[in-house]
Amino acid sequence: MTDITGIIGTNNGIVLSTRNPQPEIYSDQSTKMKQLQDTVAKITDKEAEDRVKVLKDTCKEFESIFIYSILKSMRKTVLRSDLLHRGMAEDIYNSMFDQEIAKNISDGNGIGISSMIYQQLKVYKGSVDINKEDKG
């Protein structure tokens, strides 16, 4: 028994189609489903990599702020002479200089605070997949 699955229009008139499209539809749907799953997996991996990068960058930024705070405190301990007039411009320059030094230190290997904070924060739900290996 053949199924009449649809009507196909032709130049001469209407012809009934007797082919069975079910296997083609299912194989096409499974192919599309596989492509969709692959796309979702890529997006999920990309989102996880983005979360890891954001977390690492934030930890490095925190370390930079911490190092700046240390440098600023250290600069306050230096004795100042009244012999040379120190103005506000020099204070601004020293502050900017300390910020750049702190940023350069944390961009390198740092002092280890960013890696410790990263290790502590990566286990929280939704931040980083702890089963994935760190890539850098």
C-alpha atoms as a printed R data frame, in Angstrom:
    type eleno elety resid chain resno      x      y       z
1   ATOM     1    CA   MET     A     1  0.000  0.000   0.000
2   ATOM     2    CA   THR     A     2  1.478  3.345  -1.035
3   ATOM     3    CA   ASP     A     3  0.875  6.576   0.815
4   ATOM     4    CA   ILE     A     4 -0.172  9.640  -1.080
5   ATOM     5    CA   THR     A     5  1.978 12.213   0.646
6   ATOM     6    CA   GLY     A     6  1.284 15.380  -1.242
7   ATOM     7    CA   ILE     A     7  0.256 17.080  -4.395
8   ATOM     8    CA   ILE     A     8  2.888 18.222  -6.837
9   ATOM     9    CA   GLY     A     9  1.973 20.823  -9.430
10  ATOM    10    CA   THR     A    10  3.196 20.399 -13.012
11  ATOM    11    CA   ASN     A    11  2.686 22.255 -16.284
12  ATOM    12    CA   ASN     A    12  0.163 19.637 -17.481
13  ATOM    13    CA   GLY     A    13 -1.882 19.542 -14.335
14  ATOM    14    CA   ILE     A    14 -1.809 18.069 -10.851
15  ATOM    15    CA   VAL     A    15  0.040 14.839 -10.086
16  ATOM    16    CA   LEU     A    16 -0.205 12.944  -6.822
17  ATOM    17    CA   SER     A    17  3.123 12.048  -5.253
18  ATOM    18    CA   THR     A    18  3.503  8.548  -3.906
19  ATOM    19    CA   ARG     A    19  6.988  8.805  -2.429
20  ATOM    20    CA   ASN     A    20  7.499  8.392   1.308
21  ATOM    21    CA   PRO     A    21  9.354 11.454   2.663
22  ATOM    22    CA   GLN     A    22  9.588 10.245   6.259
23  ATOM    23    CA   PRO     A    23 13.168  8.846   6.174
24  ATOM    24    CA   GLU     A    24 14.448 11.986   4.476
25  ATOM    25    CA   ILE     A    25 12.705 14.235   7.004
26  ATOM    26    CA   TYR     A    26 14.036 12.302   9.969
27  ATOM    27    CA   SER     A    27 17.581 12.136   8.622
28  ATOM    28    CA   ASP     A    28 17.412 15.836   7.764
29  ATOM    29    CA   GLN     A    29 16.073 16.632  11.240
30  ATOM    30    CA   SER     A    30 18.742 14.542  12.945
31  ATOM    31    CA   THR     A    31 21.423 16.280  10.882
32  ATOM    32    CA   LYS     A    32 20.022 19.678  11.811
33  ATOM    33    CA   MET     A    33 19.741 18.596  15.457
34  ATOM    34    CA   LYS     A    34 23.387 17.478  15.434
35  ATOM    35    CA   GLN     A    35 24.434 20.804  13.889
36  ATOM    36    CA   LEU     A    36 22.403 22.663  16.517
37  ATOM    37    CA   GLN     A    37 23.992 20.639  19.324
38  ATOM    38    CA   ASP     A    38 27.464 21.338  17.916
39  ATOM    39    CA   THR     A    39 26.668 25.052  17.718
40  ATOM    40    CA   VAL     A    40 25.381 25.108  21.299
41  ATOM    41    CA   ALA     A    41 28.485 23.246  22.483
42  ATOM    42    CA   LYS     A    42 30.735 25.765  20.722
43  ATOM    43    CA   ILE     A    43 28.795 28.670  22.234
44  ATOM    44    CA   THR     A    44 28.950 27.066  25.684
45  ATOM    45    CA   ASP     A    45 32.709 26.501  25.349
46  ATOM    46    CA   LYS     A    46 33.186 30.077  24.140
47  ATOM    47    CA   GLU     A    47 31.117 31.439  27.045
48  ATOM    48    CA   ALA     A    48 33.150 29.363  29.505
49  ATOM    49    CA   GLU     A    49 36.408 30.640  27.980
50  ATOM    50    CA   ASP     A    50 35.082 34.200  28.178
51  ATOM    51    CA   ARG     A    51 34.151 33.754  31.858
52  ATOM    52    CA   VAL     A    52 37.625 32.383  32.588
53  ATOM    53    CA   LYS     A    53 39.252 35.347  30.818
54  ATOM    54    CA   VAL     A    54 37.056 37.881  32.628
55  ATOM    55    CA   LEU     A    55 37.758 36.254  35.988
56  ATOM    56    CA   LYS     A    56 41.519 36.174  35.366
57  ATOM    57    CA   ASP     A    57 41.537 39.799  34.176
58  ATOM    58    CA   THR     A    58 39.542 40.887  37.222
59  ATOM    59    CA   CYS     A    59 41.918 39.075  39.569
60  ATOM    60    CA   LYS     A    60 44.917 40.731  37.889
61  ATOM    61    CA   GLU     A    61 43.217 44.125  38.148
62  ATOM    62    CA   PHE     A    62 42.581 43.571  41.852
63  ATOM    63    CA   GLU     A    63 46.225 42.622  42.328
64  ATOM    64    CA   SER     A    64 47.243 45.802  40.509
65  ATOM    65    CA   ILE     A    65 45.095 47.918  42.848
66  ATOM    66    CA   PHE     A    66 46.569 46.120  45.855
67  ATOM    67    CA   ILE     A    67 50.151 46.686  44.647
68  ATOM    68    CA   TYR     A    68 49.326 50.355  43.991
69  ATOM    69    CA   SER     A    69 48.084 50.659  47.561
70  ATOM    70    CA   ILE     A    70 51.358 49.176  48.837
71  ATOM    71    CA   LEU     A    71 53.461 51.517  46.677
72  ATOM    72    CA   LYS     A    72 51.427 54.525  47.788
73  ATOM    73    CA   SER     A    73 51.933 53.578  51.439
74  ATOM    74    CA   MET     A    74 55.651 53.045  50.846
75  ATOM    75    CA   ARG     A    75 55.981 56.458  49.201
76  ATOM    76    CA   LYS     A    76 54.436 58.113  52.269
77  ATOM    77    CA   THR     A    77 57.239 56.711  54.429
78  ATOM    78    CA   VAL     A    78 59.953 58.501  52.435
79  ATOM    79    CA   LEU     A    79 61.241 61.536  54.308
80  ATOM    80    CA   ARG     A    80 60.713 64.831  52.525
81  ATOM    81    CA   SER     A    81 63.018 67.764  52.699
82  ATOM    82    CA   ASP     A    82 61.745 71.321  52.841
83  ATOM    83    CA   LEU     A    83 64.692 72.345  50.705
84  ATOM    84    CA   LEU     A    84 62.840 71.563  47.458
85  ATOM    85    CA   HIS     A    85 59.308 72.754  46.914
86  ATOM    86    CA   ARG     A    86 57.024 69.819  46.139
87  ATOM    87    CA   GLY     A    87 53.803 70.752  44.428
88  ATOM    88    CA   MET     A    88 50.599 69.111  43.463
89  ATOM    89    CA   ALA     A    89 51.949 68.265  39.999
90  ATOM    90    CA   GLU     A    90 54.649 66.094  41.517
91  ATOM    91    CA   ASP     A    91 52.076 64.300  43.667
92  ATOM    92    CA   ILE     A    92 49.961 63.593  40.584
93  ATOM    93    CA   TYR     A    93 53.028 62.392  38.664
94  ATOM    94    CA   ASN     A    94 54.064 60.066  41.518
95  ATOM    95    CA   SER     A    95 50.529 58.693  41.768
96  ATOM    96    CA   MET     A    96 50.366 57.979  38.030
97  ATOM    97    CA   PHE     A    97 53.861 56.481  38.118
98  ATOM    98    CA   ASP     A    98 52.880 54.163  40.987
99  ATOM    99    CA   GLN     A    99 49.757 53.080  39.106
100 ATOM   100    CA   GLU     A   100 51.792 52.161  36.028
101 ATOM   101    CA   ILE     A   101 54.393 50.309  38.092
102 ATOM   102    CA   ALA     A   102 51.594 48.363  39.825
103 ATOM   103    CA   LYS     A   103 49.969 47.534  36.474
104 ATOM   104    CA   ASN     A   104 53.279 46.345  34.994
105 ATOM   105    CA   ILE     A   105 54.005 44.176  38.023
106 ATOM   106    CA   SER     A   106 50.569 42.537  37.938
107 ATOM   107    CA   ASP     A   107 50.685 42.078  34.145
108 ATOM   108    CA   GLY     A   108 53.871 40.081  34.580
109 ATOM   109    CA   ASN     A   109 53.977 37.299  37.130
110 ATOM   110    CA   GLY     A   110 52.687 39.609  39.838
111 ATOM   111    CA   ILE     A   111 53.112 38.802  43.497
112 ATOM   112    CA   GLY     A   112 50.819 35.762  43.453
113 ATOM   113    CA   ILE     A   113 47.637 37.300  44.793
114 ATOM   114    CA   SER     A   114 45.742 37.131  41.501
115 ATOM   115    CA   SER     A   115 46.392 33.405  41.076
116 ATOM   116    CA   MET     A   116 45.300 32.680  44.662
117 ATOM   117    CA   ILE     A   117 42.103 34.704  44.231
118 ATOM   118    CA   TYR     A   118 41.430 33.006  40.890
119 ATOM   119    CA   GLN     A   119 41.830 29.552  42.449
120 ATOM   120    CA   GLN     A   120 39.367 30.504  45.194
121 ATOM   121    CA   LEU     A   121 36.765 32.134  42.939
122 ATOM   122    CA   LYS     A   122 36.739 29.619  40.092
123 ATOM   123    CA   VAL     A   123 34.862 27.041  42.156
124 ATOM   124    CA   TYR     A   124 31.788 29.214  42.637
125 ATOM   125    CA   LYS     A   125 28.753 28.177  40.636
126 ATOM   126    CA   GLY     A   126 28.441 29.811  37.247
127 ATOM   127    CA   SER     A   127 31.857 31.438  37.167
128 ATOM   128    CA   VAL     A   128 34.085 28.772  35.625
129 ATOM   129    CA   ASP     A   129 33.762 25.099  34.745
130 ATOM   130    CA   ILE     A   130 36.213 23.526  37.199
131 ATOM   131    CA   ASN     A   131 36.455 20.370  35.095
132 ATOM   132    CA   LYS     A   132 38.106 22.235  32.229
133 ATOM   133    CA   GLU     A   133 41.843 22.730  32.229
134 ATOM   134    CA   ASP     A   134 43.169 26.280  32.488
135 ATOM   135    CA   LYS     A   135 44.627 27.400  29.186
136 ATOM   136    CA   GLY     A   136 46.880 30.107  30.495
